[in-house]
């Protein structure tokens, strides 16, 4: 299990229905991509989910490389993470 960063958790709590928050956080914590920053992966899934549980489940099920590219976090992803989730790693 990889803990979700405070800034990603705050976004999940903002974007998702209260009834779905714990499910989404557990889903994110279960994700793993070899040698990748977990916050990047979590962020990509949250961006692709657009506040919908079903989309979060879909985003978590696709190849992590596709999730990175489709969320805009494929190349220079640090600015995207800061823009979407707040500046600086918490």
C-alpha positions, 0 to 999 in steps of 0.5 A, spaced: 500 500 500 502 506 498 499 512 502 496 518 498 499 524 499 495 530 502 494 534 496 491 528 492 487 526 498 484 533 498 483 533 491 479 526 492 475 529 497 473 535 493 472 532 487 468 525 489 461 524 492 462 523 500 460 516 499 465 514 494 471 518 497 474 512 501 473 507 496 477 512 491 483 513 496 483 505 497 483 504 490 489 509 489 493 506 495 493 499 491 496 502 485 503 500 483 507 502 477 514 500 478 520 505 479 514 511 478 512 516 483 506 514 486 503 521 487 504 521 479 500 515 478 495 517 483 494 524 480 493 521 473 488 517 475 484 522 479 485 527 473 482 522 468 476 520 473 473 527 473 470 526 480 466 519 478 468 513 481 466 509 475 472 513 471 477 512 477 476 504 477 477 505 469 483 509 470 486 505 475 485 499 470 488 501 464 496 501 463 499 506 467 503 509 461 497 510 458 494 514 464 500 518 465 500 520 457 492 521 457 492 525 463 497 530 461 503 527 466 507 523 460 512 528 459 514 534 464 509 532 469 511 536 475 508 542 473 501 539 471 501 535 478 502 542 481 497 546 477 492 540 478 493 539 486 497 545 489 504 547 489 509 543 492 509 536 494 506 535 501 
